[in-house]
Every structure is written in C-alpha cells, then in structure tokens.
Amino acid sequence: MKTLSAEWISAVSSSFPADFMTQEPHELETYGRDWTKVFAPKPTAVVFPRSTDEVARFMRLCSQHRVAVVPSGGRTGLAGGAVAPNGEVVLSLSRMSAMGSVDPLAQTVRVQAGAVTEAVHKHCEVHGLTWPVDFASKGSSHVGGNISTNAGGVKVIHYGMTRNWVLGLQVVTMNGDVLELNGALEKNNTGVDLRQLFIGSEGTLGIVTEATLKLARVPEKLDVFFFALEDIKAVLKLFLEARRAPFELMAFECLTHGCLEAVTWNLGVKSPFTEAAGAYVLMEVKRPSSAGAQEVLDEWLAGLFEKGLVSDGTLAQSPREARDLWVLREGVSESLFRKAFLHKNDISVPIAELEVFIASMYELFARKYPGIDLYLFGHIGDGNLHVNALQPNGMSREEFLDRAHTADLDLFALVQKHHGSISAEHGIGLLKKDSLKFSRTPVEMEMFRALKKVFDPQGLLNPGKIFD
C-alpha cells in the first residue's frame, strides 16, 4: 500500500483547516468502501472539503505530489466505484451539502454535490417541484454520486436517467482547474457539450462539486397498485396492457416471490395477499382527470382479471398505504443482503427482447448452475433487471463465488446476444471492468482511454475504475 510523504502531509496541514483531514482507522474503513463490500478498503487518509475552492487547491496539491484521489459521495454504489483499495486518499463531499434557492420561473435549483437526494426533493417540494431522480437509496445517496454514475431508479420509465435533469455542472479536474459547464441554460449550441462527458464517468475525469438541476412539477394525483401474477412472462403481458391504458405510467416495477418473502421477513411487514404468486408488480400511475376517465380506468382494471393477467391486486387508499406498498419493492435489495451472502448483477436488454431473454436466462441457470436460485427484481418498464443469486445452504463462500463468477460470463454473453448492457445503472467501477468487453467495443475502449489521458494524464483520479 502506498504511503503519504511527510512533505505532502505538512502541506495539507498548513493549507487547510485542522478538521480537513483524518487518518483515524474507523474513518478510513467507513469512507474507503461502498455498498459492494467486496473490496477491502485501504485508503491512507480522508479529506472533507467545504467548498469548490478547497477541492481545487487540494487536487492541485495531489497532482503536484502524484497522490491518487478517490471521490466519495453517499457510498451507495454497487460496483466498487467509490472504493479506495490501494492507499488512495478519499475526498468526501459530505460537508458540501448546501442547496440554493429554488427558481420557480426557470424550475431549477443549484446545489452542492454532497446534497442528499431526498433532501433535494424536500427542498423543492414546497414550490410544487421535484428533482425526479428517485430510488431506494435516496435517503443517503448524494447528488454528485447520482450525476457521476448517471443514476437510474424507479421513475426512469417516465422521466429518464439523471443526465436528463442536469442543466449545468461545476467540475474540478485532477490538476485543480475549475470548469463551469452550461450554467442554467436550456439551449447552448456551442460545440461539444463537455458536461455530458462527466455525467456517468464515475469520477474518473473530474469531481463534480456543484450542479444546476432541472426540476419537474410534482405529480398531483397518483395511484399505486400492487398486483400478483403467475410468473415473469405474465409481468411482460401486463406491461403491454399498461402501455395501452388510459393513464400516464410513472413506474412499473416487478419482483419475484423470493424477493417479497425476503422483504416481509427482514422488515416485519405483511404481504398484501394471502396466497403466494410467482411474481408481483408495483405500478404507479397518474390518475386521469378528464371526465369519464376514471370509469375507463376501472374498466381497464376489471379487464385484467377477466383476461387472467393478474390473480390478485390491491390499490393504495391513502398516501400511507402507497408508501407501504413502495416499501415492498424498495426494501428488496437491503433484505436480500440480510438474508444471505449475495451476488448481484444489474443488466438491461431492449424491452422487445425481455421475454426471450428471461426465458433463456432461466434455462441457462437450470441447465448449467442447478442449486443457485435467482431472485429477480427491477424496472421492467425500462428493460432493467437486477439478477440476484444467494449463496445456497451447504455451499462454501469460495465455491459459490467461483460458480457465480463463471455464471456471469454465460449471463453476459446472453446479454450481448440480445444487444443489452452488463450494467444498466450501477456503473462499472472495479466490479465489472473485466466484463466491459461484453458491452463496449475495442474502439470505444480506446476512446475512453484517450479521454482519460486528456483530463487526467497521470492517472491519479479514481484510478483503476472502469479500466486499468
């Protein structure tokens, strides 16, 4: 593991506040990892800037002394993108959480990168506006991390990915340059949009310190349904019906029975249904407001049962009940982690190919990896599936990981065959860089490396992430 020079430590101590840096073991452990819990954190220090100026001066110092830096937000990532495994210094943005005034005319807000996603939602809600980036980790994820990973979530089917809701960025490069990109402009046709290079680059090109966010109106009347269905194939049929329905679809989430069992066990909540089903769908819709539209919606719902598409269903009668139904979906990932050692994959394929892909995936695991059960959940509406395998009883951790990693190669080959992505929303980080070849061509990889050399010629910023 690398060590920090006395000269560098002295320069940091003399140039920044006394509480700017820590080397306390517990802090190193906490800030050196993310949710993957696969890679051992081994940072040499953690720093906590409060302003873009401090970030810029610190990065300039690190560049001069060739000290590697790992940017850190809420550390909710699942690809090892915020892990510091080789003696890097972690730069935490947790103290940069200020939020500016909401501009109700332009429908924008300027925030620092350490602002928590849910805090931004609440900050804007009083104006009837929201930043429509929403997912289970919104209570701890940071805006900067969302931008750096181009986060997805449960409303992508309606709003799209994070990049759709970022007007401007303030970014600090490895050599300490501060870039102001696009500001609050809706239109700016002046050449290459550098802002988009940093969105989704996982902190490998620069550190996002502030962002001007584009806002949307808070939907007024939402209905939340929870349906029980025979299997995943029935889920896809229901989605087709939902596309034709007389309402605006906000979210269409699914989970298999094993996922629901894990949530009810872990959180101590009850299933809405007395009988188990093969799969479940949580559907959120914008309630029709036109005359007669409610009757049409009621007829549509009745038709689901008449056609045998769903075996049971419930409609939230209050905001409290709606939140309770959302818990059944948003609590899946945490609950699976608690249930057993878990191997996760976050994949996507074109929606038109989902049915064939899922059938082929189940056939593949039944044939080549018997004993490893799959727990599926995800955002069917945008083609994104979270494929989870839990360590079976009686199988050692080493054997399970060996089989899971071998299965990944077959799974990713299947994803490639169906023109999909090996990482729909979690990024590449450390965890998936060896498998990036299944989704990116050699030419694309060379272009990635060329961009890295432009912005970080010494390779000091979040080193080893996405590619070596």
C-alpha positions in Angstrom: 0.0 0.0 0.0 1.2 3.5 -0.8 2.3 5.9 1.9 1.9 9.6 2.1 5.1 11.7 2.2 5.8 13.9 5.2 6.1 16.9 2.8 2.5 16.3 1.4 1.1 15.9 4.9 2.8 19.1 6.0 1.4 20.9 3.0 -2.1 19.8 3.7 -1.9 20.6 7.4 -0.6 24.1 6.7 -3.1 24.9 3.9 -6.4 23.6 5.2 -8.4 23.7 8.4 -7.5 21.4 11.3 -10.5 19.1 10.7 -9.9 18.9 6.9 -8.1 15.5 7.0 -8.2 12.4 9.1 -6.3 9.1 9.3 -8.4 7.6 12.0 -8.8 3.9 11.3 -12.6 3.9 11.7 -13.0 6.8 9.3 -10.7 5.1 6.8 -12.8 2.0 6.9 -16.1 3.9 6.6 -15.2 6.2 3.8 -13.0 3.8 1.9 -15.8 1.5 0.8 -19.2 1.4 -0.8 -22.2 -1.0 -0.7 -20.4 -3.7 -2.6 -18.5 -4.9 0.5 -16.3 -7.0 -1.9 -13.1 -5.0 -1.9 -11.2 -4.3 1.3 -10.8 -0.5 1.8 -7.2 0.7 2.3 -7.2 4.4 2.0 -4.3 6.4 3.6 -6.4 9.4 4.5 -9.8 11.0 4.1 -10.4 14.7 3.5 -13.6 16.7 3.9 -13.6 19.9 1.8 -16.3 22.5 2.3 -16.0 24.4 -0.9 -15.0 24.1 -4.6 -12.0 26.3 -3.8 -10.8 23.8 -1.2 -11.3 20.9 -3.7 -9.4 22.7 -6.4 -6.5 23.6 -4.1 -6.3 20.1 -2.7 -6.4 18.5 -6.2 -3.6 20.8 -7.4 -1.5 19.7 -4.4 -2.2 16.0 -5.1 -1.3 16.4 -8.7 2.0 18.0 -7.8 2.9 15.2 -5.4 1.3 12.4 -7.5 -1.2 11.4 -4.8 -4.1 9.4 -6.1 -7.6 10.5 -5.1 -11.0 8.7 -4.9 -14.1 10.9 -4.9 -16.7 9.8 -2.3 -20.4 10.7 -2.0 -23.1 8.7 -0.2 -21.2 5.5 -1.0 -24.4 3.7 -2.1 -22.9 2.4 -5.3 -22.8 -1.3 -6.1 -19.9 -1.6 -8.5 -16.9 -0.6 -6.3 -16.7 2.8 -7.9 -16.1 4.6 -4.6 -13.7 2.1 -3.1 -10.1 3.1 -2.2 -8.3 -0.3 -2.2 -4.7 0.8 -2.9 -3.7 3.6 -0.5 -5.5 6.4 -2.2 -6.8 9.5 -0.4 -10.6 9.6 -0.2 -12.1 13.0 -1.0 -15.5 13.0 0.7 -18.1 15.6 -0.4 -20.3 15.1 2.6 -19.7 18.6 4.0 -20.6 20.2 0.7 -24.4 19.8 1.0 -25.7 23.4 0.6 -28.7 24.0 -1.5 -29.5 27.3 -3.2 -32.9 28.9 -3.6 -35.4 27.2 -6.0 -36.1 29.3 -9.1 -39.8 28.6 -9.7 -39.8 30.5 -13.0 -36.9 28.6 -14.6 -37.7 25.5 -12.5 -34.1 25.0 -11.4 -32.0 24.7 -8.3 -28.3 24.9 -7.7 -26.9 22.5 -5.1 -23.5 21.3 -3.9 -22.5 17.8 -4.8 -22.9 16.5 -1.3 -26.6 17.3 -1.0 -28.6 14.2 -0.2 -31.1 13.2 -3.0 -34.1 13.1 -0.6 -33.1 16.4 0.9 -33.2 18.0 -2.6 -36.7 16.5 -3.1 -38.0 18.1 0.2 -36.2 21.4 -0.5 -38.1 21.7 -3.9 -41.4 20.2 -2.8 -42.6 23.4 -1.1 -42.6 25.0 -4.5 -44.6 22.2 -6.0 -41.4 21.0 -7.8 -39.1 18.0 -7.6 -35.9 16.6 -9.0 -37.3 13.5 -10.5 -34.3 11.2 -9.8 -35.7 8.6 -7.3 -34.6 5.3 -6.0 -34.4 3.2 -2.8 -31.1 4.8 -1.6 -32.4 8.4 -1.9 -32.1 8.9 1.8 -28.3 8.6 1.7 -27.1 9.0 -1.9 -25.6 12.3 -2.9 -26.4 14.4 -6.0 -22.8 14.3 -7.1 -22.7 10.5 -7.0 -26.0 10.3 -8.9 -24.5 12.5 -11.6 -21.2 10.7 -11.7 -23.0 7.4 -12.2 -25.9 8.7 -14.3 -28.2 7.1 -11.8 -31.5 5.5 -12.9 -34.1 4.3 -10.4 -37.8 3.6 -10.3 -39.1 6.5 -12.4 -36.9 6.2 -15.4 -39.8 4.9 -17.5 -41.4 8.3 -17.2 -38.5 10.8 -16.6 -35.4 9.1 -18.0 -31.9 8.9 -16.4 -30.2 11.5 -14.3 -28.5 13.2 -17.3 -31.9 14.4 -18.5 -32.2 16.5 -15.3 -28.8 18.2 -15.1 -28.5 21.6 -16.8 -25.1 22.7 -15.6 -22.1 21.4 -13.7 -19.2 22.8 -11.8 -16.3 20.3 -12.0 -12.7 20.2 -10.7 -10.1 18.4 -12.7 -7.2 16.5 -11.3 -4.8 19.4 -11.9 -7.1 21.8 -10.0 -8.9 23.5 -12.9 -12.5 24.6 -12.2 -14.9 24.1 -15.1 -18.3 25.9 -15.2 -20.3 23.9 -17.8 -23.5 25.2 -19.3 -24.8 27.1 -16.2 -28.6 27.2 -16.2 -29.0 27.3 -20.0 -31.7 25.2 -21.7 -30.1 25.9 -25.0 -26.4 26.2 -25.7 -25.3 25.0 -29.1 -21.6 26.0 -29.0 -19.8 22.8 -29.8 -19.1 19.7 -27.7 -21.2 19.5 -24.5 -18.4 18.7 -22.0 -21.0 18.5 -19.3 -22.2 15.1 -20.7 -18.6 13.7 -20.5 -18.6 14.0 -16.7 -22.1 12.6 -16.3 -21.7 8.8 -15.9 -17.9 8.8 -15.9 -17.8 7.6 -12.3 -15.4 10.3 -11.1 -12.6 9.2 -13.4 -12.4 12.5 -15.4 -13.2 15.1 -12.8 -15.0 15.8 -9.5 -18.5 17.3 -9.6 -18.7 19.9 -6.9 -21.9 21.8 -7.8 -24.8 21.3 -10.2 -27.7 23.2 -11.6 -30.6 20.8 -11.6 -33.6 20.8 -13.8 -36.9 20.3 -11.9 -40.3 19.0 -12.8 -43.8 19.6 -11.3 -44.8 17.2 -8.5 -47.5 14.9 -9.9 -50.7 15.8 -8.1 -52.8 12.6 -8.1 -51.0 9.3 -8.1 -52.5 5.8 -7.7 -50.3 2.9 -6.6 -51.3 -0.7 -7.4 -49.7 -3.9 -6.3 -50.6 -7.0 -8.4 -49.9 -10.7 -8.1 -49.2 -12.6 -11.3 -48.3 -16.2 -12.3 -44.8 -15.5 -13.5 -42.4 -13.0 -15.2 -43.9 -13.8 -18.6 -47.3 -12.6 -17.2 -45.5 -9.4 -15.9 -44.5 -8.6 -19.5 -48.0 -9.1 -20.7 -49.3 -6.8 -18.0 -46.7 -4.2 -19.1 -48.1 -4.3 -22.6 -51.6 -3.7 -21.3 -50.3 -0.8 -19.1 -48.8 0.8 -22.2 -52.3 0.9 -23.8 -54.1 2.0 -20.6 -55.9 5.4 -20.2 -53.4 6.9 -17.8 -49.8 8.2 -17.6 -47.5 5.4 -16.4 -45.0 6.7 -13.8 -43.4 3.5 -12.6 -43.6 -0.2 -13.4 -41.6 -2.4 -11.0 -41.5 -6.1 -10.6 -40.2 -8.7 -8.1 -40.3 -12.5 -7.8 -41.8 -14.2 -4.8 -38.4 -14.9 -3.2 -37.8 -11.2 -3.1 -41.2 -10.5 -1.5 -40.5 -13.2 1.1 -37.2 -11.6 1.9 -38.8 -8.2 2.5 -41.6 -9.5 4.7 -39.0 -11.4 6.7 -36.5 -8.6 7.0 -38.8 -5.7 7.6 -41.5 -7.5 9.5 -44.3 -6.4 7.1 -47.1 -8.4 5.7 -47.8 -9.3 2.1 -50.9 -7.8 0.7 -52.0 -11.2 -0.4 -53.0 -14.4 1.4 -51.7 -16.7 -1.3 -48.2 -16.7 -2.9 -47.7 -15.9 -6.5 -44.8 -16.3 -8.9 -44.2 -12.6 -9.5 -45.6 -9.2 -8.4 -45.9 -5.8 -10.0 -45.9 -2.4 -8.3 -47.4 0.1 -10.7 -47.7 3.8 -10.1 -49.9 5.9 -12.4 -51.0 9.5 -12.8 -54.7 9.4 -12.1 -56.9 10.5 -15.1 -58.6 13.9 -14.5 -60.7 14.2 -17.6 -64.5 13.5 -17.4 -65.2 9.8 -17.7 -61.5 8.8 -17.5 -61.9 7.2 -14.1 -64.6 4.9 -15.4 -62.4 3.9 -18.3 -59.6 3.1 -15.8 -62.0 1.0 -13.7 -63.0 -0.9 -16.8 -59.3 -1.4 -17.7 -58.6 -2.8 -14.2 -61.6 -5.2 -14.4 -60.3 -6.4 -17.7 -57.0 -7.5 -16.2 -58.8 -10.1 -14.1 -61.2 -11.1 -16.8 -58.3 -11.9 -19.1 -56.5 -13.7 -16.3 -53.5 -11.5 -16.5 -53.4 -11.0 -12.7 -54.5 -13.3 -9.9 -54.9 -10.6 -7.2 -54.3 -6.9 -6.7 -54.7 -4.0 -4.3 -54.9 -0.2 -4.7 -53.5 2.1 -2.1 -56.3 4.1 -0.4 -54.1 6.7 1.2 -50.5 8.1 1.0 -49.6 5.9 3.9 -50.8 2.8 2.1 -48.9 3.9 -1.0 -45.7 4.2 1.0 -46.3 0.8 2.5 -46.6 -0.8 -1.0 -43.5 1.0 -2.2 -41.6 -0.5 0.8 -42.3 -4.0 -0.6 -40.3 -3.0 -3.7 -37.7 -0.6 -2.4 -36.8 -2.9 0.5 -35.8 -5.8 -1.7 -32.1 -5.1 -2.1 -31.4 -4.5 1.6 -33.5 -7.5 2.5 -31.6 -9.9 0.2 -28.3 -8.6 1.6 -29.6 -9.5 5.1 -30.9 -12.9 4.1 -27.7 -14.5 2.8 -24.4 -13.7 1.0 -25.4 -12.2 -2.3 -24.0 -12.0 -5.8 -25.7 -9.2 -7.8 -26.0 -8.3 -11.5 -27.6 -5.2 -12.9 -28.4 -5.7 -16.6 -30.6 -4.4 -19.3 -31.9 -5.5 -22.7 -34.2 -3.9 -25.2 -37.8 -4.2 -23.9 -38.8 -6.1 -27.0 -36.3 -8.8 -26.2 -37.1 -9.2 -22.5 -39.4 -12.2 -22.7 -37.0 -14.3 -24.8 -34.0 -13.2 -22.7 -35.6 -14.0 -19.4 -36.7 -17.5 -20.6 -33.2 -18.1 -21.9 -31.6 -17.0 -18.7 -33.7 -19.3 -16.5 -32.9 -22.2 -18.9 -29.2 -21.4 -18.7 -29.1 -21.5 -14.9 -31.3 -24.6 -14.6 -29.0 -26.4 -17.1 -25.5 -25.3 -16.0 -25.9 -23.9 -12.5 -28.5 -26.1 -10.6 -28.9 -25.2 -7.0 -28.3 -21.5 -7.5 -31.7 -19.8 -7.3 -32.3 -16.5 -9.0 -34.1 -13.6 -7.3 -35.3 -11.0 -9.8 -36.5 -7.5 -9.3 -36.2 -4.3 -11.3 -37.6 -1.8 -13.6 -39.4 -3.8 -16.3 -40.6 -0.6 -17.9 -37.1 0.4 -19.0 -35.6 -3.1 -19.6 -33.5 -3.2 -16.5 -33.4 -6.3 -14.4 -31.5 -6.9 -11.1 -30.4 -10.5 -11.1 -29.5 -11.8 -7.7 -28.1 -15.1 -6.6 -28.0 -16.1 -3.0 -25.4 -18.4 -1.5 -27.1 -21.8 -1.0 -27.1 -23.6 2.3 -24.2 -26.1 2.4 -22.2 -24.4 -0.3 -19.0 -22.6 0.8 -18.5 -19.0 0.1 -15.5 -19.8 -2.1 -17.4 -22.4 -4.2 -20.4 -20.1 -4.5 -18.3 -17.1 -5.7 -16.4 -19.3 -8.2 -19.7 -20.6 -9.7 -21.3 -17.2 -9.7 -18.4 -15.6 -11.5 -18.4 -18.4 -14.1 -22.1 -17.9 -14.5 -21.5 -14.2 -15.1 -19.6 -15.0 -18.3 -22.5 -17.0 -19.6 -25.0 -14.4 -18.5 -23.1 -11.5 -20.1 -22.7 -13.5 -23.3 -26.5 -13.8 -23.3 -26.9 -10.1 -22.6 -24.6 -9.4 -25.5 -26.5 -11.7 -27.8 -29.7 -9.7 -27.0 -28.0 -6.3 -27.6 -28.0 -5.4 -23.9 -25.8 -3.9 -21.2 -23.9 -5.6 -18.4 -24.6 -2.6 -16.2 -27.8 -0.7 -16.6 -27.5 1.8 -13.8 -24.8 0.8 -11.3 -21.8 1.6 -13.4 -18.6 -0.4 -13.9 -16.3 0.6 -11.1 -13.9 -2.2 -10.0 -16.5 -4.9 -10.1 -17.4 -5.1 -13.8 -14.4 -3.7 -15.7 -13.2 -7.2 -16.8 -16.6 -7.8 -18.4 -16.9 -4.4 -20.1 -15.9 -6.1 -23.4 -19.4 -7.7 -23.5 -21.0 -4.2 -23.9 -18.2 -2.0 -25.4 -16.1 -2.5 -28.5 -12.3 -2.2 -28.5 -12.6 1.0 -30.5 -14.9 2.5 -27.8 -12.4 1.5 -25.1 -9.6 3.2 -26.8 -11.7 6.4 -27.0 -12.4 6.0 -23.2 -8.7 5.8 -22.5 -7.9 8.8 -24.8 -10.4 10.9 -22.8 -8.9 9.8 -19.5 -5.4 10.9 -20.7 -6.8 14.4 -21.7 -8.4 15.0 -18.3 -6.1 13.0 -16.0 -2.8 12.4 -17.8 -1.1 11.0 -14.6 -4.0 8.5 -13.9 -4.4 9.8 -10.4 -8.2 10.3 -10.2 -10.2 7.3 -9.1 -7.6 5.0 -10.6 -8.4 1.5 -11.7 -12.1 2.2 -12.2 -13.9 1.3 -15.4 -10.5 0.3 -16.9 -6.9 0.0 -15.8 
